[in-house]
Amino acid sequence: VFTVGCAGGNTTRCVLPVRRTEGRGEALRVTVSGLAGGHSGQEIDRGRANAVQLMGRALLAMSRAAELRLVSVDGGLKDNAIPREASALVRVSDGRAASAAAEELAAALKNEYRAADPDICLTVEPAETARTPMDADSTRRCVCFLACAPNGVEAMSTEIPGLVQTSLNLGILTTGEAELSASFCVRSSIDTQKEMLSRRLECMTGQLGGQVERSGEYGAWEYRPDSPLRELMTAVYREQYGAEPKIETIHAGVECGLFAAKLPGLDCVSIGPDLTDIHTPRERLSVSSTA
């Protein structure tokens, strides 16, 4: 495989300030687990569930069934990996009603993701916590953010069939004493659409009283219709192996994109070993392709 173009990206971190106050109610632990996960660029179009996003749905459903105060909510390990697990601690006025709402959602999720994530699991169990919960307003804002935050494929390329053009992934969610932090990996092969997504997150977060920080900015590596290096490599590969190489652009970031940004007019091709299940515990590398 000759890679000849990639998406640009950045990390957009949304931070919501929260206040805490003493609150009563039954303590429950909510857990989303059993997901396949994967690389937030290469596998963002496979319909796999995002544990953090589903936690937002669970908290919203439970808050509609009973008064709910959020203690903490966390999930994901890397902003460029689709989160496989998420957990939350809450206090609710009616544990039975909140649990029933979660059970109903769990059945719906099993149906929604029966093909892409068949082992999906949403559970609610009694818990103990001495931590002070968030107040009602902070809980409302955090649940609203998690339920409404965009995630997944935003646009497909109209020039290259099957290529994701623009996406984002809510990869890391953490709760501190005075803030909720959500980190998104934003990607696009068109820089203006990447900018648009970060601005959308900034707008939504601002409406909920928070702020946005951006880091790790890198531009898209656009496909070159005229590439003497690509043509030469194709001819050499054909001569050596008697077959045609696969030539593609990918919805991920590779180093050639950084080189091309620094060296205008650079003609380059990226090659490397075959990898599967990238950014999951199942990640593997083909030794024969490395050789």
DOKOLNU-331358 format. One line per field, with one value per residue (C-alpha): residue number from 1; residue in one letter; x, y, z. Coordinates in steps of 0.02 Angstrom, whole numbers. Layout:
<atoms>
num (NUM / ...)
residuo (a / ...)
x (X / ...)
y (Y / ...)
z (Z / ...)
</atoms>
This chain:
<atoms>
num (1 / 2 / 3 / 4 / 5 / 6 / 7 / 8 / 9 / 10 / 11 / 12 / 13 / 14 / 15 / 16 / 17 / 18 / 19 / 20 / 21 / 22 / 23 / 24 / 25 / 26 / 27 / 28 / 29 / 30 / 31 / 32 / 33 / 34 / 35 / 36 / 37 / 38 / 39 / 40 / 41 / 42 / 43 / 44 / 45 / 46 / 47 / 48 / 49 / 50 / 51 / 52 / 53 / 54 / 55 / 56 / 57 / 58 / 59 / 60 / 61 / 62 / 63 / 64 / 65 / 66 / 67 / 68 / 69 / 70 / 71 / 72 / 73 / 74 / 75 / 76 / 77 / 78 / 79 / 80 / 81 / 82 / 83 / 84 / 85 / 86 / 87 / 88 / 89 / 90 / 91 / 92 / 93 / 94 / 95 / 96 / 97 / 98 / 99 / 100 / 101 / 102 / 103 / 104 / 105 / 106 / 107 / 108 / 109 / 110 / 111 / 112 / 113 / 114 / 115 / 116 / 117 / 118 / 119 / 120 / 121 / 122 / 123 / 124 / 125 / 126 / 127 / 128 / 129 / 130 / 131 / 132 / 133 / 134 / 135 / 136 / 137 / 138 / 139 / 140 / 141 / 142 / 143 / 144 / 145 / 146 / 147 / 148 / 149 / 150 / 151 / 152 / 153 / 154 / 155 / 156 / 157 / 158 / 159 / 160 / 161 / 162 / 163 / 164 / 165 / 166 / 167 / 168 / 169 / 170 / 171 / 172 / 173 / 174 / 175 / 176 / 177 / 178 / 179 / 180 / 181 / 182 / 183 / 184 / 185 / 186 / 187 / 188 / 189 / 190 / 191 / 192 / 193 / 194 / 195 / 196 / 197 / 198 / 199 / 200 / 201 / 202 / 203 / 204 / 205 / 206 / 207 / 208 / 209 / 210 / 211 / 212 / 213 / 214 / 215 / 216 / 217 / 218 / 219 / 220 / 221 / 222 / 223 / 224 / 225 / 226 / 227 / 228 / 229 / 230 / 231 / 232 / 233 / 234 / 235 / 236 / 237 / 238 / 239 / 240 / 241 / 242 / 243 / 244 / 245 / 246 / 247 / 248 / 249 / 250 / 251 / 252 / 253 / 254 / 255 / 256 / 257 / 258 / 259 / 260 / 261 / 262 / 263 / 264 / 265 / 266 / 267 / 268 / 269 / 270 / 271 / 272 / 273 / 274 / 275 / 276 / 277 / 278 / 279 / 280 / 281 / 282 / 283 / 284 / 285 / 286 / 287 / 288 / 289 / 290 / 291)
residuo (v / f / t / v / g / c / a / g / g / n / t / t / r / c / v / l / p / v / r / r / t / e / g / r / g / e / a / l / r / v / t / v / s / g / l / a / g / g / h / s / g / q / e / i / d / r / g / r / a / n / a / v / q / l / m / g / r / a / l / l / a / m / s / r / a / a / e / l / r / l / v / s / v / d / g / g / l / k / d / n / a / i / p / r / e / a / s / a / l / v / r / v / s / d / g / r / a / a / s / a / a / a / e / e / l / a / a / a / l / k / n / e / y / r / a / a / d / p / d / i / c / l / t / v / e / p / a / e / t / a / r / t / p / m / d / a / d / s / t / r / r / c / v / c / f / l / a / c / a / p / n / g / v / e / a / m / s / t / e / i / p / g / l / v / q / t / s / l / n / l / g / i / l / t / t / g / e / a / e / l / s / a / s / f / c / v / r / s / s / i / d / t / q / k / e / m / l / s / r / r / l / e / c / m / t / g / q / l / g / g / q / v / e / r / s / g / e / y / g / a / w / e / y / r / p / d / s / p / l / r / e / l / m / t / a / v / y / r / e / q / y / g / a / e / p / k / i / e / t / i / h / a / g / v / e / c / g / l / f / a / a / k / l / p / g / l / d / c / v / s / i / g / p / d / l / t / d / i / h / t / p / r / e / r / l / s / v / s / s / t / a)
x (0 / 67 / -8 / -12 / -120 / -190 / -304 / -250 / -301 / -292 / -340 / -484 / -508 / -672 / -675 / -835 / -820 / -927 / -984 / -1015 / -1136 / -1202 / -1339 / -1442 / -1501 / -1451 / -1274 / -1258 / -1115 / -1153 / -1036 / -1023 / -906 / -872 / -844 / -725 / -643 / -515 / -417 / -518 / -465 / -449 / -603 / -713 / -827 / -861 / -1008 / -924 / -992 / -904 / -918 / -912 / -1048 / -1158 / -1129 / -1203 / -1359 / -1369 / -1355 / -1485 / -1607 / -1583 / -1602 / -1770 / -1830 / -1768 / -1680 / -1496 / -1338 / -1173 / -1024 / -898 / -890 / -733 / -689 / -561 / -371 / -314 / -397 / -358 / -434 / -621 / -660 / -702 / -760 / -834 / -900 / -997 / -1047 / -1216 / -1341 / -1524 / -1688 / -1763 / -1639 / -1768 / -1835 / -1660 / -1603 / -1758 / -1721 / -1543 / -1604 / -1721 / -1579 / -1464 / -1588 / -1598 / -1408 / -1396 / -1510 / -1426 / -1251 / -1290 / -1175 / -1037 / -1022 / -1114 / -1033 / -1093 / -1143 / -1228 / -1245 / -1303 / -1261 / -1266 / -1110 / -1032 / -947 / -898 / -868 / -982 / -1092 / -1108 / -1251 / -1406 / -1348 / -1175 / -1253 / -1374 / -1235 / -1121 / -1260 / -1314 / -1134 / -1110 / -1279 / -1259 / -1073 / -1041 / -945 / -901 / -907 / -959 / -927 / -870 / -759 / -851 / -691 / -622 / -755 / -759 / -640 / -694 / -664 / -705 / -732 / -705 / -686 / -721 / -574 / -539 / -663 / -608 / -688 / -591 / -650 / -699 / -708 / -759 / -634 / -670 / -533 / -581 / -471 / -531 / -482 / -513 / -428 / -495 / -421 / -571 / -686 / -566 / -575 / -765 / -778 / -665 / -769 / -929 / -857 / -801 / -975 / -1066 / -945 / -958 / -1147 / -1129 / -1010 / -847 / -690 / -592 / -405 / -326 / -160 / -63 / -119 / -61 / -121 / -191 / -75 / -170 / -162 / -48 / -120 / 55 / 184 / 341 / 395 / 230 / 240 / 419 / 379 / 228 / 337 / 471 / 341 / 259 / 428 / 478 / 313 / 214 / 63 / -8 / 14 / -136 / -128 / -234 / -259 / -308 / -412 / -268 / -109 / 60 / 231 / 235 / 95 / 210 / 355 / 245 / 184 / 362 / 429 / 310 / 305 / 378 / 339 / 327 / 247 / 222 / 248 / 251 / 205 / 28 / -60 / -229 / -344 / -240 / -254 / -340 / -273 / -286 / -163 / -50 / 92 / 132 / 313 / 323 / 261 / 389 / 529)
y (0 / 170 / 308 / 472 / 587 / 604 / 708 / 855 / 865 / 938 / 903 / 1012 / 1004 / 1067 / 1114 / 1146 / 1222 / 1133 / 1172 / 1044 / 1046 / 918 / 809 / 660 / 510 / 334 / 315 / 215 / 167 / 169 / 74 / 58 / -82 / -222 / -110 / -148 / 24 / 59 / 196 / 357 / 390 / 222 / 145 / 296 / 243 / 65 / 111 / 63 / 135 / 270 / 228 / 410 / 461 / 317 / 368 / 536 / 448 / 343 / 492 / 588 / 441 / 417 / 604 / 603 / 462 / 530 / 681 / 650 / 730 / 688 / 644 / 595 / 528 / 463 / 364 / 337 / 336 / 422 / 558 / 464 / 299 / 261 / 236 / 58 / 93 / 232 / 243 / 368 / 392 / 474 / 507 / 487 / 520 / 355 / 216 / 96 / 218 / 271 / 90 / 45 / 187 / 123 / -55 / 6 / 100 / -52 / -156 / -19 / -10 / -199 / -182 / -26 / -100 / -284 / -292 / -166 / -192 / -352 / -362 / -190 / -185 / -49 / -87 / 4 / -56 / 13 / 109 / 199 / 368 / 503 / 628 / 779 / 780 / 922 / 1043 / 1033 / 1164 / 1088 / 916 / 984 / 1067 / 914 / 794 / 913 / 924 / 734 / 703 / 835 / 835 / 789 / 629 / 517 / 545 / 721 / 712 / 587 / 635 / 675 / 645 / 482 / 346 / 273 / 400 / 490 / 675 / 749 / 672 / 694 / 576 / 612 / 510 / 561 / 616 / 657 / 737 / 845 / 929 / 1088 / 1041 / 915 / 894 / 816 / 795 / 773 / 717 / 823 / 767 / 824 / 816 / 994 / 1116 / 1233 / 1090 / 1045 / 1226 / 1222 / 1073 / 1151 / 1310 / 1211 / 1134 / 1306 / 1377 / 1237 / 1235 / 1424 / 1416 / 1294 / 1409 / 1325 / 1357 / 1269 / 1237 / 1179 / 1091 / 976 / 1066 / 989 / 1018 / 899 / 813 / 834 / 709 / 761 / 713 / 730 / 632 / 568 / 478 / 385 / 334 / 272 / 173 / 96 / 42 / -32 / -125 / -193 / -255 / -334 / -416 / -434 / -347 / -173 / -84 / -10 / 180 / 269 / 421 / 389 / 473 / 478 / 577 / 520 / 603 / 643 / 768 / 866 / 857 / 916 / 1064 / 1119 / 1088 / 1161 / 1058 / 903 / 742 / 601 / 431 / 343 / 155 / 43 / -128 / -192 / -158 / -219 / -165 / -7 / 80 / -69 / -208 / -321 / -219 / -329 / -301 / -413 / -470 / -525 / -355 / -269 / -367)
z (0 / -52 / 54 / -42 / 65 / 240 / 349 / 454 / 634 / 808 / 987 / 1047 / 1236 / 1308 / 1492 / 1590 / 1765 / 1896 / 2071 / 2208 / 2353 / 2476 / 2404 / 2454 / 2359 / 2316 / 2249 / 2087 / 1974 / 1788 / 1671 / 1482 / 1430 / 1306 / 1155 / 1013 / 1007 / 872 / 784 / 778 / 598 / 512 / 595 / 630 / 485 / 546 / 656 / 818 / 979 / 1080 / 1266 / 1320 / 1199 / 1257 / 1438 / 1392 / 1327 / 1485 / 1602 / 1502 / 1508 / 1695 / 1730 / 1642 / 1754 / 1921 / 1993 / 1961 / 2028 / 1945 / 2056 / 1921 / 1744 / 1657 / 1502 / 1364 / 1369 / 1207 / 1106 / 944 / 1002 / 1010 / 1196 / 1244 / 1422 / 1527 / 1705 / 1809 / 1990 / 2021 / 2160 / 2114 / 2201 / 2141 / 2110 / 2042 / 1912 / 1858 / 1842 / 1741 / 1620 / 1600 / 1570 / 1434 / 1350 / 1366 / 1265 / 1133 / 1120 / 1099 / 950 / 877 / 884 / 858 / 706 / 745 / 934 / 984 / 1158 / 1213 / 1396 / 1501 / 1688 / 1844 / 2019 / 2197 / 2248 / 2393 / 2381 / 2505 / 2365 / 2359 / 2204 / 2080 / 2105 / 1996 / 1869 / 1846 / 1823 / 1694 / 1594 / 1597 / 1546 / 1408 / 1343 / 1340 / 1261 / 1124 / 1083 / 900 / 871 / 723 / 535 / 484 / 296 / 164 / 18 / -142 / -244 / -172 / -147 / 28 / 105 / 263 / 237 / 408 / 580 / 766 / 913 / 1096 / 1160 / 1340 / 1473 / 1651 / 1803 / 1924 / 2083 / 1992 / 1807 / 1676 / 1534 / 1363 / 1231 / 1048 / 904 / 757 / 580 / 403 / 234 / 209 / 335 / 334 / 389 / 528 / 585 / 573 / 691 / 821 / 811 / 837 / 994 / 1052 / 1022 / 1113 / 1259 / 1276 / 1285 / 1430 / 1524 / 1475 / 1375 / 1237 / 1217 / 1053 / 1029 / 912 / 755 / 590 / 413 / 285 / 160 / -2 / -144 / -290 / -460 / -535 / -434 / -523 / -364 / -351 / -534 / -515 / -357 / -445 / -593 / -479 / -374 / -531 / -594 / -428 / -380 / -541 / -464 / -444 / -277 / -188 / -190 / -61 / 48 / 229 / 363 / 487 / 516 / 449 / 456 / 270 / 302 / 419 / 296 / 152 / 255 / 292 / 116 / -15 / -174 / -91 / -186 / -58 / -27 / 140 / 156 / 308 / 381 / 390 / 556 / 616 / 759 / 785 / 955 / 1040 / 1152 / 998 / 893 / 786 / 661 / 513 / 527 / 345 / 282 / 394 / 311)
</atoms>
